[in-house]
Amino acid sequence: MPWNLQQKFVSQSPDLPSVPHSEVDEGKGVIVYQRYCHLYQEGELEKLAGLLKGVELVRAFYDNSNWFVWLRKSAI
């Protein structure tokens, strides 16, 4: 999934970042990075959170086309 970084936010060095899976779009003035996205299914985040030690699941919910979990650090 592409993510655009405006060149004005890159250091003033004439050398552009050498990052795999990126390219410069001079027309738009951006560096386009390819990033990995994973779309979670219902229950998947809760299951993963359950594998974590030292945290408790407070809430899991779906909002604006995204799954969210709220975690709290457990008392040790």
Beta strands, then each sheet from edge to edge (+ up, - down):
strand 1: 2-6
strand 2: 22-25
strand 3: 30-34
strand 4: 55-63
strand 5: 66-73
sheet 1: 1+ 3- 2+
sheet 2: 4+ 5-
end
